[in-house]
Amino acid sequence: MRPLAGTVGSNWWDHTRVAIGLVTLGATLNLISPSTAQDSEVTTVLVQVTDETGTGVSDQEVYVVISDGDGVVEDFTGNTALDGFLRIADIKVEAQYTAAAVTLFEDYPYRSLQTPLTPGVEAVLPLNVFTVSSDPSNPHINVLHMVINVLQPGVYQVIQLVEVLNPGETAGFTGESFDGREIGLVIPVPPTAANVAPVEQIGGLDPSRLSLDGNRLLDLRPLPPGVHQMVLQYELLPGTGGADIELTVPYPTAQVTILAGPGIDSVEIRSDQLIEQPPATDIPGGPFAYWTSDVFASGDTLRFRLGPQRPMLSTASWSLLALAVALLASSAASIWGGRSSEHPQQRALFVAQIAQLDRDHDRGLINGSDYHARRGQAIEQLMEIQSGHSVTPNSPDA
């Protein structure tokens, strides 16, 4: 078992958060700040906790959070009555204020929708929870989405979003166990992934209830009914030559999608199981190259080759190429009975000109387009001199 790594950081996470479009209450729970209201009005919040049968859940601890859109301004804790209701009165309200309720029921956190608050109007926050069934659950993966960020040649950061469906009517475990604890959900990761960690800001995963078992990230909480989105991060280190990546899905999976970038030519993915789509250009930080798969059965493995695009020739490589072309032309003339250039000074001048252009480009003294245009012209002239005085095969010497 490998330990989980830390949290996602910096700009790449900001771009991915916008692209995915998820917001959770957990991202604001640490932003509590005192209210600056002077003449705010008040309202009442009514929370109702019910199970899957619609029955009120009594003596259930509930945490109510009041937010102004930028952070949490006030919070309250209380227990439901016999009918499952909790009423909190005299809550100060200003523009843009919302309320949300959170509760932990049978080891799984549930939260209500964020509800706008209006002075003098009671805000009702339904909070539905689910009992845990003794029968195994039957999860499906609607989509497994990978965003591969090219950090540098051979080093890739991956944000992986898994949308899971529990089609049942109660929460449940899969029937498997790990170290004596029941498993609620298996999230696949490549065996070669490093620094695997949940994205706590939005991801719906609790690091304290996760374990990493080879190529499986195990959520040790029961999985409630409905659709759930889990987000995690890790790194892939295939090296500058690339490597084969595998991902074995634990449940029937409708589709795997991959975005790679930024820049559609920054990475190459090859797989018989993936179909390249038109690039995604509307994602911050993009454009991204885009691939999709067909349906996978439980236990199927996605395999793809991940690596850099074929590298462009460097300035030094272009210099060596120019000399090689010149030498090749000279050798061809010798092989076919031709004679060497009658203009050695011109030949030396063009070779020196090419070398000077290379130095100026490396120092930033000449822009790319001008450099390539002038350099190409010099190489053409060099080859004309080299080949213009040679003869074709079987022709007599002049």
C-alpha positions as CSV (number, residue, x, y, z in Angstrom):
1,M,0.0,0.0,0.0
2,R,1.3,3.4,-0.9
3,P,0.7,6.6,1.1
4,L,-1.4,9.4,-0.5
5,A,0.3,12.6,-1.5
6,G,-0.6,16.2,-0.7
7,T,-3.1,18.5,-2.4
8,V,-3.2,20.0,-5.9
9,G,-1.5,23.3,-6.3
10,S,-1.2,26.6,-8.2
11,N,-2.3,27.6,-11.6
12,W,-2.9,24.3,-13.2
13,W,-5.6,23.5,-10.5
14,D,-7.2,26.9,-11.1
15,H,-7.6,26.1,-14.9
16,T,-8.9,22.7,-14.2
17,R,-11.4,23.9,-11.6
18,V,-12.9,26.3,-14.2
19,A,-13.0,23.6,-16.8
20,I,-14.7,21.0,-14.7
21,G,-17.2,23.6,-13.2
22,L,-17.6,22.0,-9.7
23,V,-18.1,23.9,-6.5
24,T,-18.5,22.2,-3.1
25,L,-19.1,23.4,0.4
26,G,-15.9,22.0,1.6
27,A,-13.9,24.6,-0.3
28,T,-15.4,27.4,1.9
29,L,-15.5,25.8,5.3
30,N,-12.1,27.2,6.2
31,L,-12.9,30.7,5.2
32,I,-15.0,31.7,8.2
33,S,-14.8,35.5,8.8
34,P,-16.7,37.9,11.0
35,S,-19.7,39.6,9.4
36,T,-19.4,43.4,8.8
37,A,-23.1,44.0,8.7
38,Q,-24.4,47.0,10.7
39,D,-28.1,47.1,9.9
40,S,-28.7,43.6,8.5
41,E,-32.2,42.0,8.8
42,V,-32.9,38.5,10.1
43,T,-34.5,35.3,8.9
44,T,-35.1,31.7,10.0
45,V,-33.6,28.5,8.5
46,L,-35.5,25.3,8.7
47,V,-33.6,22.1,8.0
48,Q,-35.4,18.8,7.5
49,V,-33.4,15.5,7.5
50,T,-35.2,12.6,5.9
51,D,-34.2,9.1,4.9
52,E,-34.9,7.3,1.6
53,T,-38.5,6.5,2.7
54,G,-39.2,10.1,3.5
55,T,-39.2,9.5,7.3
56,G,-37.7,12.2,9.4
57,V,-34.4,11.3,11.2
58,S,-34.3,12.4,14.8
59,D,-31.4,13.4,17.0
60,Q,-29.2,14.0,13.9
61,E,-26.5,16.5,14.3
62,V,-26.6,19.2,11.6
63,Y,-24.1,21.9,10.7
64,V,-25.5,25.0,9.0
65,V,-23.3,27.4,7.1
66,I,-24.1,30.9,6.1
67,S,-22.1,32.3,3.2
68,D,-21.9,35.7,1.5
69,G,-20.5,34.3,-1.8
70,D,-16.9,34.9,-0.8
71,G,-16.7,32.9,2.4
72,V,-18.5,31.7,5.4
73,V,-19.8,34.5,7.6
74,E,-21.6,32.4,10.3
75,D,-22.2,28.8,11.3
76,F,-24.5,26.9,13.6
77,T,-24.7,23.4,15.0
78,G,-27.9,21.6,16.3
79,N,-29.7,18.3,16.5
80,T,-33.0,17.5,14.8
81,A,-36.2,16.9,16.7
82,L,-38.3,13.7,16.6
83,D,-39.8,14.8,13.3
84,G,-36.4,15.4,11.7
85,F,-36.6,19.2,11.8
86,L,-34.1,21.7,13.0
87,R,-35.1,25.4,13.2
88,I,-32.5,28.2,13.6
89,A,-33.9,31.7,14.1
90,D,-32.6,35.2,14.1
91,I,-30.0,34.7,11.4
92,K,-28.6,38.0,10.1
93,V,-29.1,38.4,6.3
94,E,-27.5,40.7,3.7
95,A,-27.5,40.6,-0.1
96,Q,-26.1,37.5,-1.7
97,Y,-26.3,35.5,1.6
98,T,-27.0,31.7,1.2
99,A,-27.4,28.8,3.6
100,A,-26.4,25.2,3.3
101,A,-26.7,22.2,5.7
102,V,-24.2,19.4,6.3
103,T,-24.7,16.2,8.3
104,L,-22.8,12.9,8.7
105,F,-25.1,9.9,8.5
106,E,-23.9,6.3,8.8
107,D,-20.4,7.4,8.1
108,Y,-21.1,9.5,4.9
109,P,-21.3,13.3,4.7
110,Y,-24.5,14.7,3.1
111,R,-25.2,18.3,2.2
112,S,-28.1,20.3,1.1
113,L,-28.2,22.7,-1.8
114,Q,-27.1,26.3,-1.1
115,T,-30.3,28.3,-0.7
116,P,-30.6,32.1,-1.0
117,L,-31.7,33.9,2.2
118,T,-34.4,36.6,2.2
119,P,-35.1,38.7,5.3
120,G,-38.3,37.7,7.0
121,V,-38.8,34.6,4.8
122,E,-38.1,31.2,6.3
123,A,-35.6,29.3,4.2
124,V,-36.2,25.5,4.0
125,L,-33.3,23.2,3.5
126,P,-34.3,19.6,2.7
127,L,-31.4,17.2,3.6
128,N,-31.9,13.7,2.3
129,V,-29.8,10.8,3.7
130,F,-29.7,7.1,3.0
131,T,-29.4,4.1,5.2
132,V,-26.6,1.5,4.3
133,S,-27.9,-1.7,2.9
134,S,-26.4,-5.1,3.7
135,D,-26.6,-6.0,0.0
136,P,-23.6,-5.2,-2.3
137,S,-24.0,-2.1,-4.4
138,N,-23.6,-2.2,-8.2
139,P,-21.6,1.0,-9.2
140,H,-21.3,2.1,-12.8
141,I,-18.9,4.7,-14.2
142,N,-20.6,7.2,-16.4
143,V,-17.4,8.8,-17.5
144,L,-13.7,8.7,-16.4
145,H,-12.1,11.9,-17.5
146,M,-8.4,12.5,-17.5
147,V,-6.8,16.0,-18.0
148,I,-3.1,15.5,-18.7
149,N,-1.0,18.6,-18.1
150,V,2.5,18.6,-19.7
151,L,4.8,20.0,-17.0
152,Q,8.0,19.3,-18.9
153,P,9.3,16.6,-21.3
154,G,8.6,13.3,-19.6
155,V,6.7,14.7,-16.6
156,Y,2.9,14.9,-16.7
157,Q,0.4,16.0,-14.0
158,V,-3.1,14.3,-14.3
159,I,-6.4,15.5,-12.9
160,Q,-8.8,12.6,-13.0
161,L,-12.6,13.1,-12.7
162,V,-14.7,10.0,-12.2
163,E,-18.5,10.3,-12.4
164,V,-20.0,7.2,-10.6
165,L,-23.6,6.0,-10.5
166,N,-25.1,3.9,-7.8
167,P,-28.4,2.8,-9.4
168,G,-29.8,1.4,-6.1
169,E,-32.1,3.0,-3.6
170,T,-29.9,2.8,-0.6
171,A,-26.2,3.4,0.2
172,G,-23.9,0.4,0.1
173,F,-20.5,-1.2,0.0
174,T,-19.2,-3.3,-2.9
175,G,-18.8,-6.5,-0.9
176,E,-15.0,-6.3,-0.9
177,S,-12.9,-5.4,2.1
178,F,-9.4,-4.0,2.6
179,D,-7.5,-4.4,5.9
180,G,-10.7,-5.4,7.6
181,R,-12.6,-2.4,6.3
182,E,-15.5,-2.5,3.8
183,I,-14.9,-0.8,0.4
184,G,-17.6,1.6,-0.8
185,L,-15.9,2.5,-4.2
186,V,-12.8,1.6,-6.2
187,I,-11.3,4.4,-8.3
188,P,-8.8,3.2,-10.9
189,V,-5.4,4.8,-11.3
190,P,-2.5,3.7,-13.5
191,P,0.0,1.4,-11.7
192,T,2.8,3.8,-12.6
193,A,1.0,6.8,-11.0
194,A,3.0,8.7,-8.4
195,N,1.9,11.1,-5.7
196,V,-1.8,10.1,-5.9
197,A,-4.0,12.4,-3.8
198,P,-7.6,13.5,-3.7
199,V,-8.5,17.1,-4.8
200,E,-10.1,18.0,-1.5
201,Q,-11.3,21.5,-2.7
202,I,-14.0,20.0,-5.0
203,G,-13.6,16.3,-5.1
204,G,-16.1,14.6,-2.8
205,L,-13.3,12.5,-1.3
206,D,-12.2,12.3,2.4
207,P,-8.5,11.7,2.6
208,S,-8.9,10.0,6.0
209,R,-11.2,7.4,4.5
210,L,-9.0,6.5,1.5
211,S,-6.4,3.8,0.9
212,L,-4.2,3.2,-2.1
213,D,-3.9,-0.5,-3.1
214,G,-1.7,-0.8,-6.2
215,N,-3.7,0.6,-9.1
216,R,-6.8,1.1,-7.0
217,L,-7.8,4.1,-4.9
218,L,-10.2,2.8,-2.3
219,D,-13.0,4.9,-0.7
220,L,-13.9,3.2,2.5
221,R,-17.2,5.0,2.9
222,P,-20.6,3.7,1.7
223,L,-21.7,4.9,-1.7
224,P,-25.1,6.6,-1.7
225,P,-27.6,6.3,-4.5
226,G,-27.4,8.6,-7.5
227,V,-24.5,10.2,-9.3
228,H,-21.3,11.3,-7.6
229,Q,-18.2,13.0,-8.9
230,M,-14.8,12.2,-7.4
231,V,-11.6,14.2,-8.3
232,L,-8.0,13.1,-7.7
233,Q,-4.6,14.1,-9.0
234,Y,-1.4,12.2,-9.7
235,E,1.8,12.3,-11.8
236,L,2.9,10.2,-14.7
237,L,6.6,10.0,-15.4
238,P,7.1,8.1,-18.7
239,G,10.4,9.9,-19.4
240,T,11.4,11.8,-22.5
241,G,11.0,8.6,-24.6
242,G,7.4,8.0,-23.6
243,A,5.9,4.9,-22.0
244,D,2.8,2.6,-22.1
245,I,0.1,3.6,-19.6
246,E,-2.6,1.2,-18.4
247,L,-5.9,1.9,-16.6
248,T,-8.1,-1.1,-15.5
249,V,-11.7,-0.1,-14.8
250,P,-13.4,-1.9,-11.9
251,Y,-17.0,-1.3,-13.1
252,P,-18.8,-1.1,-16.4
253,T,-17.7,2.3,-17.9
254,A,-19.6,4.2,-20.5
255,Q,-16.6,6.2,-21.7
256,V,-13.1,7.3,-21.0
257,T,-12.1,10.7,-22.2
258,I,-8.6,12.3,-22.3
259,L,-7.6,16.0,-22.6
260,A,-3.9,16.6,-23.1
261,G,-2.0,19.9,-23.3
262,P,-1.8,22.8,-23.1
263,G,-1.2,23.0,-26.8
264,I,-2.5,20.3,-29.2
265,D,1.0,19.4,-30.3
266,S,2.6,19.1,-26.8
267,V,1.9,15.4,-26.3
268,E,1.2,12.3,-28.3
269,I,-1.2,9.6,-27.3
270,R,-1.5,6.4,-29.4
271,S,-4.1,3.7,-28.7
272,D,-6.3,1.4,-30.7
273,Q,-9.0,2.0,-28.0
274,L,-9.1,5.8,-28.3
275,I,-10.5,8.0,-31.1
276,E,-9.0,11.5,-31.5
277,Q,-11.6,14.2,-31.6
278,P,-11.3,17.8,-32.7
279,P,-9.2,19.8,-30.2
280,A,-10.9,21.4,-27.2
281,T,-10.4,25.1,-27.6
282,D,-12.8,26.5,-25.0
283,I,-11.0,25.4,-21.9
284,P,-8.8,27.9,-19.9
285,G,-5.1,27.2,-20.5
286,G,-5.8,25.3,-23.7
287,P,-6.2,24.3,-26.4
288,F,-6.1,20.7,-25.5
289,A,-5.9,17.6,-27.7
290,Y,-8.9,15.4,-27.1
291,W,-9.6,11.6,-27.2
292,T,-12.6,9.5,-26.4
293,S,-13.2,5.8,-26.0
294,D,-16.0,3.3,-26.5
295,V,-17.7,1.3,-23.7
296,F,-15.5,-0.7,-21.3
297,A,-16.8,-3.8,-19.4
298,S,-15.9,-4.4,-15.8
299,G,-12.2,-5.4,-15.6
300,D,-11.3,-4.1,-19.1
301,T,-7.9,-2.3,-19.4
302,L,-7.4,0.9,-21.4
303,R,-3.8,1.0,-22.8
304,F,-2.2,3.9,-24.5
305,R,1.2,5.2,-25.3
306,L,2.0,8.6,-23.7
307,G,5.0,10.6,-24.8
308,P,6.1,13.9,-26.5
309,Q,5.6,14.7,-30.1
310,R,8.5,14.0,-32.4
311,P,11.0,16.7,-31.4
312,M,11.8,19.5,-33.8
313,L,15.4,19.9,-34.9
314,S,17.4,22.3,-32.6
315,T,19.6,25.1,-33.9
316,A,22.6,22.9,-33.4
317,S,20.9,20.1,-35.3
318,W,20.1,22.4,-38.2
319,S,23.8,23.4,-38.4
320,L,25.0,19.8,-38.5
321,L,22.3,19.1,-41.1
322,A,23.6,21.9,-43.4
323,L,27.1,20.6,-43.2
324,A,25.9,17.0,-43.8
325,V,24.0,18.2,-46.9
326,A,27.1,20.0,-48.2
327,L,29.3,17.0,-47.6
328,L,26.7,14.7,-49.3
329,A,26.7,16.9,-52.3
330,S,30.5,16.9,-52.4
331,S,30.6,13.1,-52.1
332,A,28.0,12.7,-54.9
333,A,30.1,14.8,-57.2
334,S,33.1,12.8,-56.5
335,I,31.3,9.5,-56.9
336,W,29.9,10.4,-60.3
337,G,33.2,11.8,-61.6
338,G,32.4,15.4,-61.1
339,R,35.0,17.9,-59.9
340,S,34.9,20.0,-56.8
341,S,33.6,23.5,-56.7
342,E,35.4,26.1,-58.7
343,H,34.3,28.7,-56.2
344,P,35.8,27.7,-52.8
345,Q,35.7,31.3,-51.5
346,Q,31.9,31.6,-52.1
347,R,31.3,28.2,-50.5
348,A,33.3,29.2,-47.4
349,L,31.4,32.5,-47.3
350,F,27.9,30.8,-47.3
351,V,29.0,28.3,-44.6
352,A,30.3,31.2,-42.5
353,Q,27.0,33.1,-43.1
354,I,25.0,30.1,-41.9
355,A,27.1,29.7,-38.8
356,Q,26.7,33.5,-38.0
357,L,22.9,33.3,-38.4
358,D,22.9,30.4,-36.0
359,R,24.8,32.4,-33.4
360,D,22.6,35.5,-33.8
361,H,19.5,33.4,-33.4
362,D,20.8,31.8,-30.3
363,R,21.6,35.2,-28.8
364,G,18.1,36.6,-29.6
365,L,19.6,39.1,-32.2
366,I,17.3,37.9,-35.0
367,N,13.7,36.7,-34.9
368,G,12.6,33.2,-35.9
369,S,10.9,34.0,-39.2
370,D,13.8,36.1,-40.5
371,Y,16.3,33.6,-39.3
372,H,14.7,30.6,-41.0
373,A,14.1,32.6,-44.3
374,R,17.7,33.8,-44.5
375,R,19.2,30.5,-43.4
376,G,17.2,28.6,-46.0
377,Q,18.3,30.9,-48.7
378,A,21.9,30.6,-47.7
379,I,21.7,26.8,-47.7
380,E,20.0,26.8,-51.2
381,Q,22.8,29.0,-52.5
382,L,25.4,26.7,-50.9
383,M,23.9,23.6,-52.6
384,E,23.7,25.4,-55.9
385,I,27.4,26.1,-55.8
386,Q,28.2,22.6,-54.7
387,S,26.1,20.9,-57.4
388,G,26.2,23.4,-60.2
389,H,29.7,22.3,-61.3
390,S,29.2,18.6,-61.0
391,V,28.1,16.3,-63.8
392,T,25.4,13.7,-64.2
393,P,26.3,10.0,-64.4
394,N,27.7,8.8,-67.7
395,S,28.3,12.3,-69.1
396,P,31.8,13.3,-70.2
397,D,33.9,15.7,-68.2
398,A,33.6,19.2,-69.4
